[in-house]
Amino acid sequence: MSEPTQPALVGVILAVDPDRFAEVVEALRRAGLTVTGEQPVLGTLSGTVAEDRIPALEVVDGVESVDRERTVRLPPPDSPIQ
C-alpha cells in the first residue's frame, strides 16, 4: 500500500493589516500557514503552506495580499553577458 501524497509546500509572502498583525497571523496559522518570518511594523510575513491552502489564506480577514515566493537565479559574475 502506498501512502497518500502530501500536497506540495510553497513559500508565500503576505501583506496584512499592521494594526491587527498578531490577530491576523494567528488566523493564518489556523488556516494552515507555517510562519517563517515576521515584520510586524511593515505588516508583512513569510511562510510555507500547502499549495491547495492558498485560497484559504486569501480570505482571512485582515489579509491584503498573498504572493508566492519567487526564486531568481543569476549567472556567475564571471560568465559572459547574455
Buried (B, 14 or more C-beta within 10 A) or exposed (E): EEEEEEEEEBBBBBBBEBEBBEBBBEBBEEBBBEBEEBEEEEBBBBBBBBEEBBEBBBEBEBBEEBEEEEEEEEEEEEEEEE
